[in-house]
Amino acid sequence: LFNSFVSYPLQTASGEKPVLDSFSMHLNGTVLENLERLFFSLSGGRRLLLEGPPGIGKTKIVLETAKLLGYKCERINLSKSTSISDLMGSYVPVVREGKRCFEFLEGSIVRALRDKERTWILLDEINLASSSLLDALTPLFVGGNNLTVPGTGEQINIEDVTLFATMNPSQIGGGRTKIVSGLLADFYIVSLAPLEPAEMRRLTLTLLKENLMDGNITDSMMQNVDNLHTAVSSELSPEMIGISKSPMFNIRDVEKLQSLITANAETHREHFARSEEIAENSLGSILAALRVLLEIVYVRRLSDDNQQKLVERQISKFFPL
């Protein structure tokens, strides 16, 4: 099924067939569905806005598709503090032939536009950007012919540029705002689907498998990590707690946990072995170390005391000492 996507009328940067082995996302039904939506939209336009909740792979699917088709992708993380000079460039002090002077240093968007035939531009978290920044980039959004570089006045041709933007729902807060509808009127909106529970479970177990082989987690603990993730995601959902700005747990939390186990589980086991008189490689030390890391990932990110206590109870339920 994945191979069939290459039949879409898309050109690789080199004109050769895509290298399918370069695609590193875990393929499942939802990822294939999202890929199909992306490929179909790409065949119809060069400005795509990817929408969906955090952690469903909006950024990654663009980066991986670019790699698959042989394009470079200039990923630009936007925030309230991002300025037009960050993206377009500014004058900076330099030393030339022993003399101090100012020289214009091009920003990431300008560099990408100079190589637009081989480079895609990805504006990540576009609804975190300030309105003044978005106004300055309007020619990119509405299909203009040129973009003026502030400071030099140079006109850069932007025809046929391939532009992606990603956007999380404004309801989750964090400084995200609703964007004026007319600004993105020329974008194809691609709504990506979240992982199904069974897909999330398989991905969780796949991510933690390396930790199982290293002896930093047991099979039953892996299963309960998925059970814990499902439980806290359900109990702290906006529908359950009645507020829109609730924490949204997703696959990134499992990825963070996997990284923490890999980097720190052995150290924590040694600590408990010395302070609690628990054998370093015993189930007790593995469990105690895992609980510390679960609290880092699932409890410390929460600012509400009641939510923290709820998650702590769930950790105790699935990982009793």
Summary of the structure (lengths in Angstrom):
residues: 321
radius of gyration: 23.4
end to end distance: 45.6
largest distance: 70.6
contacts: 939
relative contact order: 0.11
helix: 49%
strand: 15%
